[in-house]
Each structure stands twice: as C-alpha cells, then as structure tokens.
Amino acid sequence: DSVAAVNSALQRARAGLERARSLGAPAHVPERGTDEQALLGRFMAAWDAVDINAIVSLLARDAMMAMPPEPFYVRGAPQVGAFFATVPLGGRLDEIRLVPTAANRQPALAAYVPVPGGDGLDPYGIMVFALEGDTVAGIVGFADPSHFERFGLPSRLEG
C-alpha cells in the first residue's frame, strides 16, 4: 500500500470513530471465544491469588512484554513473571483489580489500583494480550489512565 492510501484509510476510520462517539455509541467489547475467555479467566485468577508460577505457566516460553512509550521490553516467561512479582504495587497484585476489555480486537485487561488513603480504585493501565493457542504470547502494557475514557471504562471503581 502507498503512504497516501494508508493515510486515506486512517482518515476515514478516524472520521467514522468520531461520528460514532458524537452519537454516544457505547464502547464495544467483541465477543471472545470460549478458549480465549478461559485463558483470560485463568490469568485473572492467578493474578488475584498472586500466583506468579501460575501466571508464568500461562505464558509462552518466549512471551514478551513491552510498555510503550517507555523503553521497557522483556522476553521470556520467567522474566515477565519476575516483573509481575515486583513492579506493579511492589508485587501486590491482589490489590489491583482487573476488568476485561478489548483493544484493536485483541483481549485486554484494564487495571485499577486503590485510591491512596481513600475508598475505591482508580485507573492505572491497560494490558493488551496477544494469544497463541492456549498461551499468552505477548503483553503490551499502557500505564496511562487517560486511555480509560476512550475504552468506555469507569473512571473509578468501588472498593
């Protein structure tokens, strides 16, 4: 495809999205296959249990994780597991509530963290998953709460 053709397609797509937004179209989460739902359910259960070994078991051996625009990239299930064991809230995954959503027709999970010194949970970031069969091949994390509105996600959850 030429640059002009791609730019034209993007302009048409953006115009269509703006029309839908102006009409108040609800956020759409595509239906997921049973296998996909089950895999995400197992990921969420392992997350809630802070079971890093179970999370690692769901990842492809060469799974990758990136967090654009940060220069962060890890490859390998053990390395992704080590990240989850230490970084988000110091590894306290049980304090982070995950909400299923979708991004670019891929399964995604929105993460909410406790409000410091208050009630409820505030948006933290969105993880977009690349699935291959019965494993998670990749996770791209966007630690930017401003994305939540575009996804039609709540700006706060009750604790």
C-alpha positions in Angstrom: 0.0 0.0 0.0 1.1 3.5 -0.7 1.5 6.1 2.0 -1.4 8.1 0.5 -3.6 5.1 0.6 -2.8 4.2 4.2 -3.3 7.9 5.3 -6.7 8.0 3.5 -7.8 4.8 5.2 -6.8 6.2 8.6 -8.6 9.4 7.9 -11.8 7.5 7.0 -11.5 5.3 10.1 -11.0 8.3 12.4 -14.0 10.1 10.9 -16.1 7.0 11.5 -15.0 6.8 15.1 -15.7 10.5 15.7 -19.2 10.0 14.2 -19.9 7.1 16.5 -18.6 9.0 19.5 -20.7 12.0 18.7 -23.8 9.8 18.6 -22.9 8.4 22.0 -22.1 4.9 20.8 -21.2 2.6 23.7 -17.8 1.1 23.9 -17.8 -2.3 22.3 -16.1 -5.3 23.6 -16.1 -8.0 20.9 -17.3 -11.5 21.9 -14.4 -13.7 22.9 -14.1 -17.4 22.1 -14.6 -19.8 24.9 -10.9 -20.8 24.9 -9.9 -17.1 25.0 -12.2 -16.4 27.8 -11.0 -19.4 29.8 -7.3 -18.3 29.3 -8.0 -14.8 30.5 -10.1 -16.2 33.4 -7.1 -18.3 34.4 -4.8 -15.3 34.1 -7.1 -13.2 36.3 -7.4 -15.9 38.9 -3.7 -16.3 39.1 -3.3 -12.6 39.3 -5.8 -12.3 42.2 -4.1 -15.1 44.0 -0.7 -13.5 43.4 0.4 -16.9 42.0 3.4 -15.9 39.8 4.1 -19.5 39.0 0.5 -19.9 37.6 0.9 -16.7 35.6 4.2 -17.9 34.2 2.6 -21.3 33.3 0.1 -19.4 31.1 2.8 -17.6 29.2 4.5 -18.9 26.0 8.1 -19.8 26.7 9.3 -16.8 24.6 6.5 -14.5 25.7 7.3 -10.8 25.5 6.2 -7.8 27.4 6.6 -4.1 26.5 5.3 -0.8 27.9 5.4 1.9 25.3 6.4 4.7 25.2 8.8 3.6 28.0 11.9 1.8 26.8 10.8 -1.3 28.6 10.9 -4.7 27.0 11.4 -8.2 28.4 11.3 -11.6 26.7 10.7 -14.9 28.3 8.0 -16.2 30.6 10.3 -16.2 33.7 11.3 -12.6 33.1 7.6 -11.5 32.6 6.8 -13.3 35.8 9.6 -11.6 37.7 8.2 -8.2 36.5 4.7 -9.0 37.9 6.3 -10.3 41.1 8.0 -7.0 41.9 6.8 -4.0 39.9 3.1 -3.3 40.0 2.4 -2.1 43.6 5.6 -4.0 44.7 4.1 -7.3 43.5 0.8 -6.9 45.5 -1.3 -8.0 42.5 -4.2 -8.8 44.8 -4.7 -5.1 45.4 -5.1 -4.5 41.7 -8.5 -5.2 40.2 -8.6 -6.3 36.6 -11.5 -5.6 34.3 -11.8 -7.4 30.9 -12.0 -5.2 27.8 -10.6 -5.2 24.3 -8.2 -3.2 22.2 -7.8 -3.4 18.5 -9.9 -6.6 18.5 -7.4 -8.2 21.0 -8.3 -9.2 24.5 -7.2 -6.7 27.1 -7.4 -6.1 30.9 -7.8 -2.7 32.5 -6.1 -2.4 35.8 -7.4 -0.4 38.7 -5.4 0.4 41.9 -6.5 1.5 45.3 -7.0 5.3 45.9 -4.3 6.4 48.3 -5.9 6.9 51.7 -9.4 6.7 50.3 -12.1 4.4 49.1 -12.4 3.0 45.6 -10.0 2.1 42.9 -8.5 4.5 40.2 -7.5 3.6 36.7 -3.9 2.5 36.4 -3.2 1.0 33.0 -4.4 -1.4 30.2 -2.7 -4.6 29.2 -3.3 -5.8 25.7 -2.8 -9.5 25.1 -1.5 -11.5 22.1 -2.7 -15.0 22.5 -1.4 -18.1 20.6 -3.5 -21.2 21.2 -3.7 -21.8 25.0 -0.8 -19.4 25.9 -0.2 -15.7 26.3 2.5 -14.8 23.7 2.7 -11.1 24.5 1.5 -8.3 26.7 1.7 -4.7 25.8 1.0 -2.5 28.8 -0.1 1.1 28.7 0.3 2.7 32.2 -1.7 5.7 31.2 -5.1 6.2 32.9 -6.2 8.7 30.2 -6.9 5.7 27.9 -9.8 4.5 30.1 -12.3 7.1 28.8 -11.6 6.1 25.2 -12.4 2.5 26.1 -15.6 3.4 27.8 -14.3 2.2 31.2 -15.3 3.7 34.5 -13.2 6.5 35.9 -13.4 4.8 39.4 -14.4 1.5 40.8 -15.9 1.0 44.2 -13.5 -0.7 46.6 
